[in-house]
Amino acid sequence: MQNIFIHGLGQKPSSWDKIISLMPEPAHSVCPDLFALMNGKATNYTNLYRSFADYCNNMSAPLNLCGLSLGGVLALNYAVDYPDKVQSLVLIAAQYKMPKILLKLQNIIFKVMPKSVFIKMGFQKKDFIALTKSMTELNFSEKLKDISCAAVIICGEKDGANKKAAIGLSKKISSAELHFIENAGHEVNVNSPDILADILLSFCQKKEI
């Protein structure tokens, strides 16, 4: 089996280093660089997802997917499209129906931010904006009921923008359990790695993953 950790927008694969080091078999865990996978293709969600799906399809099943934010959306999308490949699903601060108003407000803010901020995250400003804009129509609401693999939904207690979606996911995916991490914000893999690792290890043991 393979554990695939998927970083969020503005993160890098190293954002998962601490978590992977705490897993029982770190050698079975990988965290791809999402934007390197696109290999120069235009930056939009369709190209990003297709590149991620191709990456996963080249691995032998079963796959355990764990994604944060954008990474969670990609993991959810893949689990919907390739249910036979996915053994378990961990969604952290993930949306299943994109909040259009919030995304539009974010893009307005992004447009006035200096380019240097995006370069530090490994992006060109225009690519960052193009990607978030291309995600506004995503909606997996009707397909969530078809997910039957073991699942856990996680959200930082202080991550107000994603708490409602976390609750919704836990209700719509029949196999899911829900955890809120106390005193944590959005990037729980960076800010609360030990607590997150404990939840993941417990989940693996209970589901015999």
Order of alpha helices (4+ residues) and beta strands (2+ residues): beta-alpha-beta-alpha-alpha-beta-alpha-beta-alpha-alpha-alpha-beta-alpha-beta-alpha-alpha
